[in-house]
């Protein structure tokens, strides 16, 4: 077959999509005609259509070497250089193309788009204007010119059957928070054009609107069109992580980091997924990278600190926690984690923990948590118990029941084992999320729950096991309502009070079922570093007797397991004979 016939055959194959076969013939031609610029250009187009832009650029440069005045070579070169993010070289290629053919509106548009991407807006506007001078009806230039000049009216006029204008209008609606309006415009644009940008933005709108399955489909479609689309990649990662498809999510988080290593979202969200999957050391490194990228974001430092705490690196954790908390003191929950970390440090380095606590107290003397912690570490009775407990359980409510499972909480089950069924009207002091009533509720009893935490009560209400729920201090409530009840229960509640004399006296003569944490070496009770009180069992017995209880059953139990150690306690059932 002659050279000309081979060339024509290759062009025909390329036009019909048989790229590999066409490429093979082109390379055969180059063996005998290595200086053929047309063949190099066509090889570059094949590589470009496959997304292999590095190879395409090499081919176009070869073509330019042999045909320095061939307009298509430089235009095609600009496209591939732009795809590789080489904006300066791409602009140079487009300018060279326009030197050869200054009336090419497509090159003007491409150069304008490149300037726009680089945020050189005036240069972009100039190129779009020049494209329109060449062809006043050139719709892509009109569309881009309207968008860059903030001319929404023109966009609306030209939007019909114009996917780019619809995309811009959809993007504008999304920025205004009108995601339903944005979705409608983007759906229309998506029907008109196979664009990764349109699909990715549509996916983001669908995500906000709660249509996450449809959103994930759009993100995958965008990715399949352009695997460099960062919005598609990071959103696929986040949604797959949310769906617990962790293997897929991990692949896309890594791809996101390849595309944009300096974006904190990829590292932070990947770190969170790793942490949830107990890959703690890997999560630590990702959070460290996130903090390096965005040290001004206190949430990142705090999350890194939580992992260091899990790894028992308490001093490093505290440094980061305090850094984060001082920058964002509105996070009450962070102060509780700081306090817990100081308690853990206190076990092996009490002087160091006390010094850090005192420094915190000096800087934030009005903070309820540090006030209570300072009293706890110094074994002094706290003056802020009531407010501290309210804040503690409001912040603790969301993860309360899972935490109790994690520490093998046993009080409710033990009460059920020893004393169920209970008949009559029951006052559940410090009812929390309603675990006791949920366990003991029958047709022969009714529960009234009292707790200081509104958030705990909201969860208890959902269980529909209480006739009534009241937000109140339990001492104040029991003083005025005890006569209505047959039983008073307090499961793992009295550990948040020191002197129990008033509350026990107020519960009499109701049958009282309660637990305490025990310590025989204290005279009556003592506030521990963890913020809870331990009571001497002898002291509790004496209070029950003074109140009038003369039939007391007492059982030693393990309340829970904390930091690998059993927490011992006593479970009491006190009644008045007769």
Rosetta blueprint (number, residue, H / E / L):
1 X L
2 X L
3 X H
4 X H
5 X H
6 X H
7 X H
8 X H
9 X H
10 X H
11 X H
12 X H
13 X H
14 X H
15 X H
16 X L
17 X L
18 X L
19 X H
20 X H
21 X H
22 X H
23 X H
24 X H
25 X H
26 X H
27 X H
28 X H
29 X H
30 X H
31 X H
32 X H
33 X L
34 X L
35 X L
36 X L
37 X H
38 X H
39 X H
40 X H
41 X H
42 X H
43 X H
44 X H
45 X H
46 X H
47 X H
48 X H
49 X H
50 X L
51 X L
52 X L
53 X H
54 X H
55 X H
56 X H
57 X H
58 X H
59 X H
60 X H
61 X H
62 X H
63 X H
64 X H
65 X H
66 X H
67 X L
68 X L
69 X L
70 X L
71 X H
72 X H
73 X H
74 X H
75 X H
76 X H
77 X H
78 X H
79 X H
80 X H
81 X H
82 X H
83 X H
84 X L
85 X L
86 X L
87 X H
88 X H
89 X H
90 X H
91 X H
92 X H
93 X H
94 X H
95 X H
96 X H
97 X H
98 X H
99 X H
100 X H
101 X L
102 X L
103 X L
104 X L
105 X H
106 X H
107 X H
108 X H
109 X H
110 X H
111 X H
112 X H
113 X H
114 X H
115 X H
116 X H
117 X H
118 X L
119 X L
120 X L
121 X H
122 X H
123 X H
124 X H
125 X H
126 X H
127 X H
128 X H
129 X H
130 X H
131 X H
132 X H
133 X H
134 X H
135 X L
136 X L
137 X L
138 X L
139 X H
140 X H
141 X H
142 X H
143 X H
144 X H
145 X H
146 X H
147 X H
148 X H
149 X L
150 X L
151 X L
152 X H
153 X H
154 X H
155 X H
156 X H
157 X H
158 X L
159 X L
160 X L
161 X L
162 X L
163 X H
164 X H
165 X H
166 X H
167 X H
168 X H
169 X H
170 X H
171 X H
172 X H
173 X H
174 X H
175 X H
176 X L
177 X L
178 X L
179 X H
180 X H
181 X H
182 X H
183 X H
184 X H
185 X H
186 X H
187 X H
188 X H
189 X H
190 X H
191 X H
192 X H
193 X L
194 X L
195 X L
196 X H
197 X H
198 X H
199 X H
200 X H
201 X H
202 X H
203 X H
204 X H
205 X H
206 X H
207 X H
208 X H
209 X L
210 X L
211 X L
212 X H
213 X H
214 X H
215 X H
216 X H
217 X H
218 X H
219 X H
220 X H
221 X H
222 X H
223 X H
224 X H
225 X H
226 X L
227 X L
228 X L
229 X L
230 X H
231 X H
232 X H
233 X H
234 X H
235 X H
236 X H
237 X H
238 X H
239 X H
240 X H
241 X H
242 X H
243 X L
244 X L
245 X L
246 X H
247 X H
248 X H
249 X H
250 X H
251 X H
252 X H
253 X H
254 X H
255 X H
256 X H
257 X H
258 X H
259 X H
260 X L
261 X L
262 X L
263 X L
264 X H
265 X H
266 X H
267 X H
268 X H
269 X H
270 X H
271 X H
272 X H
273 X H
274 X H
275 X H
276 X H
277 X L
278 X L
279 X L
280 X H
281 X H
282 X H
283 X H
284 X H
285 X H
286 X H
287 X H
288 X H
289 X H
290 X H
291 X H
292 X H
293 X H
294 X L
295 X L
296 X L
297 X L
298 X H
299 X H
300 X H
301 X H
302 X H
303 X H
304 X H
305 X H
306 X H
307 X H
308 X H
309 X H
310 X H
311 X L
312 X L
313 X L
314 X H
315 X H
316 X H
317 X H
318 X H
319 X H
320 X H
321 X H
322 X H
323 X H
324 X H
325 X H
326 X H
327 X H
328 X L
329 X L
330 X L
331 X L
332 X H
333 X H
334 X H
335 X H
336 X H
337 X H
338 X H
339 X H
340 X H
341 X H
342 X H
343 X H
344 X H
345 X H
346 X H
347 X H
348 X H
349 X L
350 X H
351 X H
352 X H
353 X H
354 X H
355 X H
356 X H
357 X H
358 X H
359 X H
360 X H
361 X H
362 X H
363 X H
364 X L
365 X L
366 X L
367 X L
368 X H
369 X H
370 X H
371 X H
372 X H
373 X H
374 X H
375 X H
376 X H
377 X H
378 X L
379 X L
380 X L
381 X L
382 X L
383 X L
384 X L
385 X H
386 X H
387 X H
388 X H
389 X H
390 X H
391 X H
392 X H
393 X H
394 X H
395 X H
396 X H
397 X H
398 X H
399 X H
400 X H
401 X H
402 X H
403 X H
404 X H
405 X H
406 X H
407 X L
408 X L
409 X L
410 X L
411 X H
412 X H
413 X H
414 X H
415 X H
416 X H
417 X H
418 X H
419 X H
420 X L
421 X L
422 X L
423 X L
424 X E
425 X E
426 X E
427 X E
428 X E
429 X E
430 X L
431 X L
432 X L
433 X L
434 X L
435 X H
436 X H
437 X H
438 X H
439 X H
440 X H
441 X L
442 X L
443 X L
444 X L
445 X E
446 X E
447 X E
448 X E
449 X E
450 X E
451 X E
452 X L
453 X L
454 X H
455 X H
456 X H
457 X H
458 X H
459 X H
460 X H
461 X H
462 X H
463 X L
464 X L
465 X L
466 X E
467 X E
468 X E
469 X E
470 X E
471 X E
472 X L
473 X L
474 X H
475 X H
476 X H
477 X H
478 X H
479 X H
480 X H
481 X H
482 X H
483 X H
484 X H
485 X L
486 X L
487 X E
488 X E
489 X E
490 X E
491 X L
492 X L
493 X L
494 X H
495 X H
496 X H
497 X L
498 X L
499 X L
500 X L
501 X H
502 X H
503 X H
504 X H
505 X H
506 X H
507 X H
508 X L
509 X L
510 X L
511 X E
512 X E
513 X E
514 X E
515 X E
516 X E
517 X E
518 X E
519 X L
520 X L
521 X L
522 X L
523 X L
524 X L
525 X E
526 X E
527 X E
528 X L
529 X L
530 X L
531 X L
532 X L
533 X E
534 X E
535 X E
536 X L
537 X H
538 X H
539 X H
540 X H
541 X H
542 X H
543 X H
544 X H
545 X H
546 X H
547 X H
548 X L
549 X L
550 X L
551 X E
552 X E
553 X E
554 X E
555 X E
556 X E
557 X E
558 X E
559 X E
560 X E
561 X E
562 X E
563 X L
564 X L
565 X E
566 X E
567 X E
568 X E
569 X E
570 X E
571 X E
572 X E
573 X E
574 X E
575 X E
576 X L
577 X L
578 X L
